[in-house]
Structures are given as structure tokens and as C-alpha cells.
Amino acid sequence: MNTLAEYGFTDRIRGLFLLSFPSAISSAESPTELPAIEPARAVRADRGRVLLMTHHGPLHVETDGSVVTGDWVALARNNDDGASPPVVVGILPRYATLQRKRAHDPLSEAQVLGANLDLVGVVVPIDRPLSANRLERTLVAAWDSGAVPIIILTKADLSSRFDEVVAQTIERARGVEVFTTSAEAGDGLDALHERIGAGNTLALIGPSGAGKSTLINALAETDVQDTGQVRAGDGKGRHTTTARELIPLGSGSVLMDTPGVRGFALWDAEDGLEAVFGDIEELFPHCRFNDCAHNAEPGCAVQAAMDGGALEERRWLSYQKMQRELASLHRRQSVVEQRRHGKSFHRVAKEAAKAKDYRNRFAEG
């Protein structure tokens, strides 16, 4: 069995691989001159150690930490003696990347949650009140990843507020597909399977206790993930998933489970912000003044929309908060870049001064 195909290796990925690593073709023609280069996919990444799936089965390799779950990589094997361990010699350019800003990171670096995703499933449990702000924030990141977001409602069998939450979610989704599921009863699983499709990868993101692991077990039709109890008081659960990992569903469909996230700090998500809040940004050109701050200025289209009920104030405040967050991120990035440029300039100047001093001493000598 072609095990790599179970993890999404399609003709399209094969073409991208050969385009990015043409030496893979020559190595196959001249195996004695170059190490054999083959495609592999990162199933799980734990710091500098990565579990890869290859045509020959799973394989653990050491890396420099740049490989993340979902990456397609070029793996080189030494054909001379077979004693040298296989090494990753390249990473296929990512066509979709789900990322967020690292929590409490003053340097404002991105944390990549997964690569080469076709779909991002925002998991929303029905057995608790819907957090509209959280849903919008997660959709912004999902749209910005380059993948297609979908919303997956879970625990449909556990809530008496089924119709209410579903209606609210569809309203907040702004055209994003919504799937209602019950892992226990098996409801909605066939439709979700069909939406994933052969050769595609779906990443699941959501809070702890949202039912991601139970949903994965139901889709995979086996207990591949541990599940835990949810506290009745606040609806929160423990992190039964501790690392991002790819799980094959058959026919090349792949799931990526992620640990529950308490917060989702945005990272360069202007495109995602436009996708989720495009209706708000379309109001700006209709303001009377080009520099309208959308507060109390006369002729403000945003204020008029809220007064008329066309725009929810909560939604406007959510948009403003994310705008401020991104603006703050860009300011910090600018400061870091200036510091790096300054250090580089001083280093060059210092080296030039040393070179000049050396030339002067040589001339005097």
C-alpha cells in the first residue's frame, strides 16, 4: 500500500515536488552520484524531532526546527553505506499556512500551527453559549491562512439550545459553510467526510472541550485520540491533544488536530480581516469625510449603519479591537526591524573602522 498517499500525496503534490526539487529526477537517474531524494510529509513535529511519512512508512528524523506539521519535505538517503541517517534537505513552499502571534512574545514572532491545509474547520460546541467575538477572530485567522474555512458545530445531541446556536452561527458565518455534527449519534459525519474530499487536509481548531478529539475518532471510525470530560461549571475541558498531528481518514483525506487554544492573537491578518469584516470596510468610502474616525463625525456611514440597525455595535467594536491589535503588531515589528538594521549598521561601521586602522598601520609600517 502507498502509505504516503494516505497522507494527501496526490499528482498535484508530486508535480510541485519535482518542480521545486528537480534533483529528485536526476538522483533517480544517477543514484550513485547523488543521495536519493524522495518526498515525505511531516505527520508530527516536536521541536527538533519530526515524524515523517514516506513511501516506505513512518520515519523519525532530526531537523533544525523549521519543519512544522503538514509540511512536504525532500528527504535524502545516503546510498553509499546506508549508515548515515536520512536528512531533510528542503521544504516544499507552503500553499497555506495557519499561524498566530506567539503569546507573550515581545519580539512579535509568528507561531505556525500547520502547513499545506486545504480547509480550516472552526469547531464550535453547541452545548455552551456562542462567543461571537471568538468565532470572528478565528475566522479571520482561517481566511488569512490561504485555506478555506468551514464551521463545524459539535455536540448537537447534548444541547437544548440547538436551533438558537445554529441560527446565531449561520448569521455570524457570513457565507462560510456550517456543518452540524453529533459524534455520538453519527449525525453530519457523512456530509463532513464528503466536504473534506480525497487528497485534502482539514485542520481543526477550537477551544479545549469543544469535542475535536471525539469528532476525529468518529470520522476515523477508531479511537485514535484520547477524550476527556468537560467541567459542568464553565464548559472547559483539559487538553487531551498535546501536539499537532496528522490523522489519515482514508482516500487521501487527512485531519490535523490541534491542542485547544484559549486565545488567538492575530498575525499579519489584513486579508482575513477584510474577508470577515468586508461589509464594514465597504461603508468607509460612503462617509462624508475621507479622514472620518467613525466616532461622532457628521455624515459617518458606520454610525448611520449602527443607528439604523444594519450594523451591530458589538461587531464594530470587535473589528476595531482587531484593527488596533494588528496596528500594534506592525509597530513592534517596525521597532524590531529598526534595531536589527541599527545593529547591522554599527557592525559594518566597526568593521570598516578596523579595516581603516589596519591600512593606516600598514602604511606607517
NUZA-141802 format. One line per 8 residues: number of its first residue (from 1); their letters; for each residue x, y, z of C-alpha. Coordinates in nm, 3 decimals. Layout:
<atoms>
NUM = A = X:Y:Z | ...;
</atoms>
This chain:
<atoms>
1 = MNTLAEYG = 0.000:0.000:0.000 | 0.123:0.351:-0.083 | 0.126:0.490:0.269 | 0.222:0.842:0.159 | -0.099:0.866:-0.047 | -0.294:0.818:0.276 | -0.145:1.149:0.392 | -0.252:1.354:0.091;
9 = FTDRIRGL = 0.020:1.280:-0.166 | -0.153:1.347:-0.498 | -0.042:1.408:-0.856 | -0.051:1.781:-0.778 | 0.189:1.742:-0.486 | 0.412:1.517:-0.698 | 0.428:1.787:-0.965 | 0.507:2.058:-0.711;
17 = FLLSFPSA = 0.775:1.838:-0.556 | 0.952:1.772:-0.887 | 0.922:2.140:-0.980 | 1.079:2.250:-0.650 | 1.339:1.972:-0.631 | 1.444:1.881:-0.985 | 1.744:1.696:-0.841 | 1.497:1.430:-0.734;
25 = ISSAESPT = 1.467:1.335:-1.101 | 1.841:1.330:-1.164 | 1.907:1.135:-0.845 | 1.667:0.868:-0.965 | 1.859:0.852:-1.295 | 2.203:0.865:-1.130 | 2.166:0.711:-0.786 | 2.541:0.667:-0.747;
33 = ELPAIEPA = 2.615:1.039:-0.787 | 2.357:1.194:-0.557 | 2.170:1.080:-0.247 | 1.823:0.954:-0.338 | 1.575:1.234:-0.279 | 1.214:1.143:-0.206 | 0.900:1.323:-0.086 | 0.778:1.290:0.270;
41 = RAVRADRG = 0.522:1.467:0.488 | 0.560:1.586:0.845 | 0.300:1.399:1.050 | 0.410:1.547:1.380 | 0.680:1.794:1.481 | 0.821:1.804:1.834 | 1.085:2.076:1.847 | 1.382:1.938:1.655;
49 = RVLLMTHH = 1.242:1.588:1.605 | 0.990:1.518:1.329 | 0.784:1.212:1.245 | 0.769:1.181:0.865 | 0.554:0.961:0.647 | 0.735:0.829:0.339 | 0.652:0.586:0.060 | 0.818:0.321:0.277;
57 = GPLHVETD = 0.641:0.404:0.602 | 0.698:0.628:0.906 | 1.040:0.764:0.989 | 1.180:0.987:1.267 | 1.443:1.245:1.170 | 1.621:1.532:1.342 | 1.572:1.882:1.197 | 1.661:2.240:1.281;
65 = GSVVTGDW = 1.304:2.313:1.396 | 1.190:2.473:1.070 | 0.967:2.179:0.972 | 0.608:2.201:1.101 | 0.317:1.959:1.094 | 0.177:1.932:0.741 | 0.499:2.029:0.560 | 0.602:1.842:0.248;
73 = VALARNND = 0.977:1.788:0.257 | 1.259:1.648:0.044 | 1.424:1.358:0.223 | 1.775:1.246:0.126 | 1.901:0.897:0.195 | 2.269:0.807:0.166 | 2.309:0.526:-0.086 | 2.678:0.466:-0.019;
81 = DGASPPVV = 2.676:0.274:0.305 | 2.325:0.317:0.443 | 2.474:0.401:0.781 | 2.411:0.775:0.765 | 2.062:0.872:0.885 | 1.820:1.028:0.634 | 1.811:1.408:0.641 | 1.564:1.675:0.531;
89 = VGILPRYA = 1.730:1.875:0.254 | 1.440:2.103:0.160 | 1.085:2.208:0.236 | 0.823:2.243:-0.036 | 0.687:2.602:-0.048 | 0.372:2.611:0.164 | 0.050:2.687:-0.022 | -0.143:2.754:0.300;
97 = TLQRKRAH = -0.017:2.837:0.649 | -0.224:2.868:0.966 | -0.041:3.087:1.215 | -0.085:3.318:1.509 | 0.132:3.552:1.713 | 0.313:3.377:1.994 | 0.160:3.458:2.330 | 0.361:3.700:2.550;
105 = DPLSEAQV = 0.625:3.742:2.280 | 0.782:4.090:2.283 | 0.963:4.017:1.956 | 0.632:3.952:1.779 | 0.713:3.625:1.609 | 0.465:3.400:1.434 | 0.377:3.054:1.559 | 0.294:2.827:1.266;
113 = LGANLDLV = 0.017:2.586:1.367 | 0.003:2.390:1.043 | 0.104:2.395:0.678 | -0.043:2.290:0.344 | -0.403:2.290:0.460 | -0.697:2.287:0.222 | -0.964:2.351:0.484 | -0.965:2.502:0.833;
121 = GVVVPIDR = -1.251:2.375:1.047 | -1.351:2.617:1.323 | -1.502:2.388:1.586 | -1.790:2.539:1.786 | -1.961:2.332:2.059 | -2.337:2.377:2.078 | -2.357:2.291:2.449 | -2.237:2.637:2.557;
129 = PLSANRLE = -2.320:2.999:2.463 | -2.175:3.111:2.131 | -1.882:3.355:2.159 | -1.933:3.570:1.851 | -1.608:3.761:1.904 | -1.407:3.439:1.929 | -1.574:3.297:1.620 | -1.497:3.610:1.416;
137 = RTLVAAWD = -1.136:3.621:1.535 | -1.078:3.257:1.446 | -1.240:3.302:1.104 | -1.008:3.597:1.036 | -0.704:3.374:1.100 | -0.858:3.088:0.899 | -0.924:3.308:0.594 | -0.576:3.457:0.618;
145 = SGAVPIII = -0.414:3.113:0.614 | -0.487:3.065:0.245 | -0.715:2.768:0.315 | -1.095:2.767:0.300 | -1.264:2.799:0.640 | -1.567:2.597:0.742 | -1.753:2.594:1.074 | -1.821:2.263:1.247;
153 = LTKADLSS = -2.083:2.261:1.521 | -2.032:1.974:1.764 | -2.231:1.805:2.042 | -2.566:1.858:1.871 | -2.711:1.578:2.083 | -2.622:1.747:2.413 | -2.793:2.084:2.384 | -3.148:2.207:2.415;
161 = RFDEVVAQ = -3.032:2.534:2.252 | -2.964:2.361:1.921 | -3.177:2.583:1.693 | -3.067:2.904:1.867 | -2.691:2.837:1.841 | -2.717:2.711:1.482 | -2.908:3.023:1.376 | -2.660:3.253:1.551;
169 = TIERARGV = -2.366:3.072:1.397 | -2.504:3.090:1.044 | -2.567:3.462:1.092 | -2.208:3.521:1.213 | -2.057:3.292:0.947 | -2.104:3.547:0.667 | -2.129:3.284:0.395 | -1.889:3.028:0.546;
177 = EVFTTSAE = -2.026:2.673:0.526 | -2.166:2.542:0.854 | -2.180:2.170:0.938 | -2.378:2.043:1.236 | -2.249:1.718:1.383 | -2.301:1.474:1.665 | -2.011:1.235:1.705 | -2.212:1.017:1.943;
185 = AGDGLDAL = -2.515:0.983:1.714 | -2.315:0.994:1.389 | -2.511:1.289:1.255 | -2.346:1.509:0.993 | -2.034:1.294:0.959 | -2.104:1.179:0.602 | -2.153:1.537:0.485 | -1.830:1.642:0.653;
193 = HERIGAGN = -1.641:1.348:0.500 | -1.768:1.445:0.157 | -1.669:1.810:0.208 | -1.312:1.720:0.302 | -1.268:1.520:-0.017 | -0.992:1.287:-0.131 | -0.639:1.423:-0.108 | -0.733:1.722:0.106;
201 = TLALIGPS = -0.625:1.819:0.456 | -0.860:1.967:0.716 | -0.722:2.133:1.031 | -0.949:2.153:1.334 | -0.912:2.449:1.570 | -1.122:2.535:1.871 | -1.120:2.567:2.249 | -1.049:2.282:2.489;
209 = GAGKSTLI = -1.354:2.067:2.546 | -1.509:2.155:2.209 | -1.521:1.788:2.109 | -1.244:1.786:1.848 | -1.092:1.456:1.961 | -1.432:1.286:1.982 | -1.515:1.415:1.634 | -1.186:1.282:1.497;
217 = NALAETDV = -1.248:0.938:1.646 | -1.590:0.934:1.484 | -1.457:1.040:1.145 | -1.168:0.792:1.161 | -1.402:0.522:1.293 | -1.145:0.426:1.557 | -1.012:0.564:1.884 | -0.706:0.748:1.757;
225 = QDTGQVRA = -0.736:1.034:2.006 | -0.789:1.044:2.384 | -1.103:1.220:2.502 | -1.168:1.391:2.831 | -1.456:1.513:3.044 | -1.574:1.874:3.033 | -1.637:2.066:3.355 | -2.004:2.139:3.404;
233 = GDGKGRHT = -1.939:2.475:3.566 | -1.766:2.656:3.281 | -1.778:2.412:2.992 | -1.399:2.385:2.978 | -1.206:2.064:2.931 | -0.849:1.951:2.970 | -0.609:1.942:2.675 | -0.648:1.584:2.554;
241 = TTARELIP = -0.445:1.680:2.245 | -0.093:1.797:2.332 | 0.060:1.838:1.985 | -0.048:1.897:1.627 | -0.068:1.570:1.436 | -0.195:1.443:1.101 | -0.452:1.165:1.104 | -0.549:0.982:0.780;
249 = LGSGSVLM = -0.917:0.914:0.716 | -0.881:0.703:0.403 | -0.893:0.800:0.034 | -0.618:1.052:0.100 | -0.831:1.267:0.329 | -0.632:1.394:0.626 | -0.722:1.561:0.955 | -0.492:1.779:1.161;
257 = DTPGVRGF = -0.589:1.801:1.525 | -0.454:2.087:1.735 | -0.442:2.146:2.110 | -0.726:2.361:2.238 | -0.642:2.731:2.214 | -0.755:2.981:2.479 | -0.666:3.282:2.266 | -0.581:3.356:1.907;
265 = ALWDAEDG = -0.350:3.655:1.868 | -0.358:3.762:1.504 | -0.051:3.770:1.282 | -0.048:3.990:0.967 | -0.415:3.906:0.906 | -0.533:4.204:0.700 | -0.667:3.980:0.422 | -0.857:3.770:0.671;
273 = LEAVFGDI = -0.994:4.083:0.839 | -1.126:4.204:0.505 | -1.285:3.864:0.434 | -1.474:3.859:0.765 | -1.548:4.231:0.801 | -1.572:4.332:0.437 | -1.923:4.468:0.490 | -1.786:4.718:0.743;
281 = EELFPHCR = -1.494:4.828:0.526 | -1.734:4.885:0.237 | -1.901:5.156:0.446 | -1.588:5.372:0.477 | -1.600:5.531:0.127 | -1.957:5.647:0.199 | -1.854:5.865:0.493 | -1.875:6.240:0.429;
289 = FNDCAHNA = -1.511:6.299:0.522 | -1.217:6.099:0.387 | -1.044:6.107:0.727 | -1.355:6.007:0.921 | -1.267:5.839:1.251 | -1.614:5.679:1.262 | -1.691:5.812:1.607 | -1.915:6.119:1.620;
297 = EPGCAVQA = -1.836:6.288:1.287 | -2.135:6.412:1.087 | -2.217:6.202:0.784 | -2.040:5.891:0.916 | -2.171:5.587:0.729 | -2.060:5.350:1.008 | -2.254:5.536:1.277 | -2.555:5.560:1.046;
305 = AMDGGALE = -2.544:5.183:0.989 | -2.537:5.117:1.363 | -2.817:5.369:1.429 | -3.028:5.204:1.161 | -2.966:4.853:1.287 | -2.774:4.740:0.978 | -2.450:4.707:1.178 | -2.428:4.553:1.523;
313 = ERRWLSYQ = -2.227:4.765:1.768 | -2.061:4.453:1.910 | -1.939:4.364:1.561 | -1.797:4.714:1.506 | -1.615:4.703:1.840 | -1.475:4.359:1.755 | -1.344:4.491:1.423 | -1.184:4.793:1.591;
321 = KMQRELAS = -1.014:4.574:1.852 | -0.855:4.353:1.587 | -0.751:4.657:1.385 | -0.574:4.802:1.691 | -0.411:4.467:1.760 | -0.269:4.446:1.408 | -0.154:4.809:1.417 | 0.028:4.742:1.747;
329 = LHRRQSVV = 0.187:4.431:1.596 | 0.316:4.628:1.297 | 0.463:4.895:1.524 | 0.653:4.634:1.725 | 0.774:4.469:1.406 | 0.897:4.805:1.280 | 1.088:4.870:1.604 | 1.249:4.525:1.593;
337 = EQRRHGKS = 1.347:4.576:1.229 | 1.498:4.917:1.305 | 1.700:4.770:1.591 | 1.828:4.492:1.369 | 1.917:4.743:1.097 | 2.092:4.962:1.355 | 2.296:4.671:1.489 | 2.390:4.570:1.136;
345 = FHRVAKEA = 2.495:4.927:1.053 | 2.709:4.958:1.366 | 2.871:4.621:1.297 | 2.960:4.725:0.940 | 3.088:5.062:1.062 | 3.301:4.894:1.328 | 3.449:4.653:1.075 | 3.520:4.942:0.836;
353 = AKAKDYRN = 3.695:5.133:1.115 | 3.910:4.829:1.194 | 3.999:4.791:0.827 | 4.093:5.160:0.804 | 4.306:5.134:1.117 | 4.480:4.830:0.973 | 4.553:5.011:0.646 | 4.693:5.312:0.834;
361 = RFAEG = 4.922:5.093:1.043 | 5.037:4.909:0.733 | 5.111:5.240:0.557 | 5.306:5.370:0.859 | 5.500:5.047:0.888;
</atoms>
